[in-house]
């Protein structure tokens, strides 16, 4: 019991660091998009590991959402929970037990029957400390254990109520894997031999080269939005890696790929007049592209300075210039398409140079020697920003530097090449702002960012009131009450000017115009390929 409680506490304040997985070379075979029924899907990141129970990258879900079913799904249109491998479920009055009645007649791709014992085997694997799960285990929250009631009924026990449990169970990281395959392969080798119950079968994984899936001809147990009428004609999907952004648009135009994710905004804008390419801008729920402000270091230890920096940032110009107006301006700690978003955030700290200069002046910052730079006690006003390389953050940081220079603020940009280096720089504490965000449908991801002592609390801000609200929000089962708690939490975060939000994330996908039926799940990153067809009307 104590171990489970400590695990829950760790979840609330901890999002684990990516770890490297040693890859194993596989024999290479020829696979092309010219084969009948085959399409190529472009992946933009080559993760260090592809096991959903172990690894946490969004990229793995693009592939494995097709291989694994989950106990519950979120409907892609409504975002509501619908049956997956569980045909129904119930929650006890005290919120401590979830009982799942499972679908019968379901088989894994290796013909292993799906039943309560299979669910138990997956839960045992995910919660095994030796697996070192980076995300899946934390999606279970205050998980205590399970009880197998009969062959098709299993009960999950919690140590305390936890509203985000169904959200976690709907994500690919808690996808159900074949117990037979988990027994046959070591954790290292299983990522090359993955076996689920989903609409596509895992055929091949060649690290740094390709992943190949083929359609499961026996798939009849999908969620309600997977109707037989919508089933597509794509029989095989080859996922190739396009890690260099400029190559993505060329690969689409040349026919080397039929679907591509994460296009550069300028390339997406260039495609708007191309009738042979279909754009799919998909809004990503969770946190916006944002810069967390360090409240423990001068001068951002002063709220007035943090507020001045917000007023001094022309976010509309940044969104227009860097993101080609594909992304909405962000105003708070949740994106506008996220559940529990507070509409009162809209327009907060809109660009106002006069207000920024007034706040800086009343805080004692003046250009005393007329050199164009503000100073305090003879020392220049300097702001250090840690800048990771992804998400066009370097381009955003450069524009912020230019904008703040106009009112006499010196900005020092500290580029970092990767996530581990980002963590190292943050640990040193010699920064004023750092770009960092998390994604997700349930607002519980705010806990690791804003709970006192949270591992992702890079602001250093501590508030008992905010702690109480965030902790109560994950225990509260009533959605209206959760809305009230999260609204107040968002108000506190912005009243204290803890973040500089820039833009709500939009994933810019595109496909050959002959691709039909491509939709994305409510989390925004993961396509649902069950209904995808390739229709060449010229044939």
QUIGI-V634954 format. One record per residue. N is the residue number from 1. RES is the residue in three letters. OMEGA is omega in whole degrees, 0 to 359 (* if undefined). Layout:
[[N;RES;OMEGA] [N;RES;OMEGA]]
This chain:
[[1;UNK;180] [2;UNK;180] [3;UNK;180] [4;UNK;178] [5;UNK;180] [6;UNK;177] [7;UNK;179] [8;UNK;178] [9;UNK;179] [10;UNK;179] [11;UNK;186] [12;UNK;185] [13;UNK;189] [14;UNK;166] [15;UNK;191] [16;UNK;181] [17;UNK;177] [18;UNK;177] [19;UNK;181] [20;UNK;175] [21;UNK;178] [22;UNK;180] [23;UNK;183] [24;UNK;182] [25;UNK;179] [26;UNK;177] [27;UNK;184] [28;UNK;177] [29;UNK;180] [30;UNK;175] [31;UNK;182] [32;UNK;179] [33;UNK;180] [34;UNK;178] [35;UNK;181] [36;UNK;177] [37;UNK;183] [38;UNK;172] [39;UNK;176] [40;UNK;179] [41;UNK;183] [42;UNK;173] [43;UNK;186] [44;UNK;180] [45;UNK;178] [46;UNK;185] [47;UNK;179] [48;UNK;178] [49;UNK;186] [50;UNK;179] [51;UNK;185] [52;UNK;178] [53;UNK;184] [54;UNK;189] [55;UNK;187] [56;UNK;183] [57;UNK;174] [58;UNK;183] [59;UNK;182] [60;UNK;181] [61;UNK;178] [62;UNK;179] [63;UNK;194] [64;UNK;172] [65;UNK;179] [66;UNK;185] [67;UNK;186] [68;UNK;164] [69;UNK;176] [70;UNK;182] [71;UNK;175] [72;UNK;175] [73;UNK;164] [74;UNK;178] [75;UNK;184] [76;UNK;179] [77;UNK;186] [78;UNK;185] [79;UNK;181] [80;UNK;179] [81;UNK;177] [82;UNK;181] [83;UNK;171] [84;UNK;174] [85;UNK;172] [86;UNK;180] [87;UNK;176] [88;UNK;177] [89;UNK;177] [90;UNK;181] [91;UNK;180] [92;UNK;182] [93;UNK;180] [94;UNK;177] [95;UNK;185] [96;UNK;179] [97;UNK;175] [98;UNK;182] [99;UNK;184] [100;UNK;172] [101;UNK;190] [102;UNK;174] [103;UNK;178] [104;UNK;180] [105;UNK;179] [106;UNK;177] [107;UNK;172] [108;UNK;183] [109;UNK;176] [110;UNK;178] [111;UNK;173] [112;UNK;180] [113;UNK;173] [114;UNK;180] [115;UNK;182] [116;UNK;178] [117;UNK;178] [118;UNK;177] [119;UNK;179] [120;UNK;179] [121;UNK;178] [122;UNK;178] [123;UNK;179] [124;UNK;180] [125;UNK;184] [126;UNK;184] [127;UNK;177] [128;UNK;182] [129;UNK;181] [130;UNK;177] [131;UNK;181] [132;UNK;179] [133;UNK;182] [134;UNK;182] [135;UNK;187] [136;UNK;183] [137;UNK;181] [138;UNK;176] [139;UNK;178] [140;UNK;177] [141;UNK;183] [142;UNK;182] [143;UNK;178] [144;UNK;181] [145;UNK;181] [146;UNK;172] [147;UNK;174] [148;UNK;183] [149;UNK;173] [150;UNK;186] [151;UNK;185] [152;UNK;176] [153;UNK;179] [154;UNK;181] [155;UNK;176] [156;UNK;182] [157;UNK;178] [158;UNK;178] [159;UNK;175] [160;UNK;181] [161;UNK;183] [162;UNK;185] [163;UNK;183] [164;UNK;185] [165;UNK;180] [166;UNK;176] [167;UNK;179] [168;UNK;183] [169;UNK;179] [170;UNK;185] [171;UNK;185] [172;UNK;181] [173;UNK;175] [174;UNK;175] [175;UNK;183] [176;UNK;181] [177;UNK;180] [178;UNK;176] [179;UNK;179] [180;UNK;180] [181;UNK;179] [182;UNK;178] [183;UNK;185] [184;UNK;187] [185;UNK;174] [186;UNK;177] [187;UNK;180] [188;UNK;185] [189;UNK;183] [190;UNK;182] [191;UNK;178] [192;UNK;185] [193;UNK;189] [194;UNK;184] [195;UNK;177] [196;UNK;176] [197;UNK;191] [198;UNK;184] [199;UNK;177] [200;UNK;182] [201;UNK;178] [202;UNK;186] [203;UNK;187] [204;UNK;172] [205;UNK;175] [206;UNK;184] [207;UNK;178] [208;UNK;183] [209;UNK;185] [210;UNK;168] [211;UNK;184] [212;UNK;174] [213;UNK;172] [214;UNK;187] [215;UNK;176] [216;UNK;185] [217;UNK;185] [218;UNK;188] [219;UNK;180] [220;UNK;189] [221;UNK;183] [222;UNK;178] [223;UNK;188] [224;UNK;181] [225;UNK;171] [226;UNK;180] [227;UNK;179] [228;UNK;182] [229;UNK;183] [230;UNK;183] [231;UNK;183] [232;UNK;181] [233;UNK;178] [234;UNK;182] [235;UNK;184] [236;UNK;178] [237;UNK;176] [238;UNK;178] [239;UNK;176] [240;UNK;184] [241;UNK;177] [242;UNK;187] [243;UNK;179] [244;UNK;188] [245;UNK;182] [246;UNK;181] [247;UNK;188] [248;UNK;180] [249;UNK;179] [250;UNK;180] [251;UNK;176] [252;UNK;183] [253;UNK;180] [254;UNK;182] [255;UNK;177] [256;UNK;175] [257;UNK;179] [258;UNK;176] [259;UNK;181] [260;UNK;176] [261;UNK;172] [262;UNK;173] [263;UNK;171] [264;UNK;181] [265;UNK;180] [266;UNK;178] [267;UNK;178] [268;UNK;178] [269;UNK;180] [270;UNK;183] [271;UNK;186] [272;UNK;178] [273;UNK;183] [274;UNK;183] [275;UNK;181] [276;UNK;180] [277;UNK;178] [278;UNK;177] [279;UNK;176] [280;UNK;174] [281;UNK;183] [282;UNK;179] [283;UNK;183] [284;UNK;178] [285;UNK;179] [286;UNK;181] [287;UNK;180] [288;UNK;165] [289;UNK;188] [290;UNK;173] [291;UNK;178] [292;UNK;183] [293;UNK;182] [294;UNK;181] [295;UNK;182] [296;UNK;183] [297;UNK;178] [298;UNK;2] [299;UNK;181] [300;UNK;171] [301;UNK;178] [302;UNK;181] [303;UNK;181] [304;UNK;178] [305;UNK;178] [306;UNK;178] [307;UNK;179] [308;UNK;179] [309;UNK;176] [310;UNK;180] [311;UNK;184] [312;UNK;184] [313;UNK;178] [314;UNK;184] [315;UNK;178] [316;UNK;179] [317;UNK;179] [318;UNK;181] [319;UNK;179] [320;UNK;186] [321;UNK;186] [322;UNK;188] [323;UNK;173] [324;UNK;178] [325;UNK;176] [326;UNK;183] [327;UNK;173] [328;UNK;172] [329;UNK;178] [330;UNK;183] [331;UNK;184] [332;UNK;185] [333;UNK;174] [334;UNK;175] [335;UNK;186] [336;UNK;179] [337;UNK;181] [338;UNK;170] [339;UNK;179] [340;UNK;175] [341;UNK;180] [342;UNK;183] [343;UNK;177] [344;UNK;176] [345;UNK;186] [346;UNK;176] [347;UNK;180] [348;UNK;177] [349;UNK;175] [350;UNK;185] [351;UNK;183] [352;UNK;182] [353;UNK;180] [354;UNK;178] [355;UNK;179] [356;UNK;181] [357;UNK;179] [358;UNK;179] [359;UNK;179] [360;UNK;181] [361;UNK;181] [362;UNK;176] [363;UNK;175] [364;UNK;181] [365;UNK;182] [366;UNK;174] [367;UNK;188] [368;UNK;183] [369;UNK;175] [370;UNK;177] [371;UNK;179] [372;UNK;181] [373;UNK;176] [374;UNK;177] [375;UNK;180] [376;UNK;182] [377;UNK;179] [378;UNK;180] [379;UNK;182] [380;UNK;175] [381;UNK;182] [382;UNK;178] [383;UNK;179] [384;UNK;181] [385;UNK;173] [386;UNK;190] [387;UNK;173] [388;UNK;189] [389;UNK;189] [390;UNK;172] [391;UNK;183] [392;UNK;178] [393;UNK;177] [394;UNK;179] [395;UNK;177] [396;UNK;182] [397;UNK;179] [398;UNK;178] [399;UNK;176] [400;UNK;178] [401;UNK;180] [402;UNK;181] [403;UNK;182] [404;UNK;177] [405;UNK;182] [406;UNK;178] [407;UNK;171] [408;UNK;178] [409;UNK;176] [410;UNK;181] [411;UNK;176] [412;UNK;179] [413;UNK;180] [414;UNK;180] [415;UNK;173] [416;UNK;188] [417;UNK;187] [418;UNK;184] [419;UNK;178] [420;UNK;179] [421;UNK;175] [422;UNK;179] [423;UNK;180] [424;UNK;180] [425;UNK;179] [426;UNK;181] [427;UNK;178] [428;UNK;175] [429;UNK;185] [430;UNK;180] [431;UNK;173] [432;UNK;177] [433;UNK;175] [434;UNK;179] [435;UNK;180] [436;UNK;177] [437;UNK;177] [438;UNK;179] [439;UNK;175] [440;UNK;178] [441;UNK;182] [442;UNK;186] [443;UNK;178] [444;UNK;177] [445;UNK;176] [446;UNK;185] [447;UNK;183] [448;UNK;182] [449;UNK;192] [450;UNK;171] [451;UNK;177] [452;UNK;180] [453;UNK;178] [454;UNK;185] [455;UNK;176] [456;UNK;178] [457;UNK;184] [458;UNK;175] [459;UNK;185] [460;UNK;182] [461;UNK;180] [462;UNK;180] [463;UNK;179] [464;UNK;179] [465;UNK;180] [466;UNK;177] [467;UNK;183] [468;UNK;181] [469;UNK;182] [470;UNK;179] [471;UNK;179] [472;UNK;183] [473;UNK;179] [474;UNK;176] [475;UNK;184] [476;UNK;181] [477;UNK;182] [478;UNK;184] [479;UNK;181] [480;UNK;178] [481;UNK;177] [482;UNK;179] [483;UNK;180] [484;UNK;181] [485;UNK;182] [486;UNK;175] [487;UNK;179] [488;UNK;178] [489;UNK;179] [490;UNK;178] [491;UNK;180] [492;UNK;182] [493;UNK;183] [494;UNK;174] [495;UNK;178] [496;UNK;179] [497;UNK;183] [498;UNK;182] [499;UNK;168] [500;UNK;179] [501;UNK;184] [502;UNK;183] [503;UNK;171] [504;UNK;183] [505;UNK;172] [506;UNK;179] [507;UNK;184] [508;UNK;178] [509;UNK;176] [510;UNK;179] [511;UNK;167] [512;UNK;183] [513;UNK;178] [514;UNK;174] [515;UNK;180] [516;UNK;174] [517;UNK;180] [518;UNK;175] [519;UNK;181] [520;UNK;179] [521;UNK;186] [522;UNK;179] [523;UNK;170] [524;UNK;184] [525;UNK;196] [526;UNK;176] [527;UNK;174] [528;UNK;191] [529;UNK;182] [530;UNK;185] [531;UNK;185] [532;UNK;176] [533;UNK;173] [534;UNK;186] [535;UNK;177] [536;UNK;184] [537;UNK;180] [538;UNK;183] [539;UNK;*]]
